[in-house]
C-alpha cells in the first residue's frame, strides 16, 4: 500500500490521528437498514433509536458510556449504510509510527436514499426517536410539527447550561426562531491566504462580500512574463458547482424563505451573483487546471474538521506563511461559516422524547465534547478547551505528545510539530467564538441551483434564463 502524505490524510480524519492511538474508522455494532430496533428491551427499560446514515466511533463510544451510566436505557443506532472503506498509511514520528486514515466521502446517492427513507418514516409516524438530519430538509418537517422544538427543551431543562455552548452556532441553526436540529460537532469553511503575496494588502474578512473579493482579486492577478497566463491566481482550484454552492449558502435567506414558501431566484441580486461567479473563471481569477497549485493567493481548503488543522494547515501551506480567512458573504450575518456532519433532531411523535433529549444532551456534554473520537470542532466551550489543551501537549510529556517529539513529512520536507504558543492558541479560540454563519441550506434547493446553473457556466444559457428555471422549480418545491 502506498504511503499517504499528510496533505492527503487531512481529508477526513486529518492530523488529529497524530494525537490518537485509535483510527477514525468504526467497528460498529449497529442495526443496518431500515428495520428498526432488533432488540426487545427488558420490562421497565427504554430503547432510544438513533437514525444515521453511517455510524462512527464517537456514536459507538457514546452508546457504550451512556448505557453504562443509564442501565435502564438502551441506545439502538440504526445505520442505513455500512461505514465506507478506509485507506490507511503511516506517518512518521520520532521512534514511532502514527496511523493516518482517509475516509471516503459518502456517495450522494446514498445521502439521497437516506433522506428519502427517513422522510418517509417521519411522514408515516414510524421514525426513530433521534434523527441525524444531514441531507434532510428539516425545515419542512418542522413546519409539519414532526420535529421537537429543541430550544424549548433547553430552556425548560435547568441542568442544561446554554452559556457553556457557542451561541453563534446555535443561533445560526435556528429556524423561525427555534432550534429543531442541533449540531453535535461542526467543520469550518475557511480559506488559507498567502501572506507573502498579500503583503501590504488589507483584507477585512469580517465583512467582505463576493463583490469585494472580486475587486481585491482583480488587483492581485499578475502576468510578469507577459505570456497571457497569470503567474498568480487569486483563488485556488474550485469547481463551479462548489463555488455556486458556497455563494448560495452565504446568502441563502436573500433568495429563499422556506417558512413563508417564497423564492426570489429571479431577482437582480441572484442574477448578478451568477454573473459574478462566472466572471471569476472568465477573467482567470481561479486557478486553471494546468497551473501550479501553490501559485495562488487564497486556497479554498474545504471543511476544517480538526483543531490540529486549525493549528498546522497554515504552517503547511505557502512555506509556513499561511493564515485563515473567512469566506465572503452576502448575508447580514458575518463571521466564520460552518457545516455539521452530525446535526440531530428529535421526533415529536416519539414515545421516548424525555430519554431522547437526555441522550442528545449527553452527546453535548463536556465529557463527550472533549473526547478524541469527536472528529470535529466541539460546540461545547469546555470541550473545545480540552481539545486545545491537548494540542498544547504536543512534543511534551503530556498525554498527546507522550514525551516524544514529532515530525511530519510535507512535500518531501521534514517539519517538526511543536506545541502552539499562547498567542496561537488564543487565535484558535478567537475563531471559535466567531462561528456564526450556517454554511448549509435546504439540500433540495441547493441541488436545483447546482443542476440548473451547470449550462450557464458552460456558456449554453444566460443567467436570466437559468434564474427563471430555478425560480419556477424552487417555487414548486416550496409549495409541496
Buried (B, 14 or more C-beta within 10 A) or exposed (E): EEEBBBBEBBBBBBBBBBBBEEBBBBEBEBBBEBEBBEEEEEEEEBBBBBBBBBBBBBBBBBBEBBBEEBEEBBBBBBBBBEBBEBBBBEBBBEEEEBBBBBBEEBEEEBBBBBBEBBBEBBEEEEBBBBBBBBBBBBBBBBBEEBBBBBBEBBEEEEEBEEEBBBEBBBEBBBBEEBBBBBBBBBBBBBBBBBBEBBEEEEBEBEEBBBEBBBEBBEEBBBEEEEEEEBBBBBBBBBEBBEBBBBBBBBBBBBBBEBBEBEBBBBBEEBBBBBBBBBEBBEBBBBBEEEBEEEBBBBBBBBBBBBBBBBBBBBBBBBEEBBBBBBBBBBBEBBBBBBBBBBBBBBBBBBEBBEBBBBBBBBBBBBBBBBBBBBBBBBBBBBBBBBBBBBBBBBBBEBEBBBEEBBBBBBEEEEBEBBBBEEEBBEBBBEBBBBBBBBBBBBBBBBBBBBEBBBBBBEEEBBBEEBBBBBBBBBBEBBEE
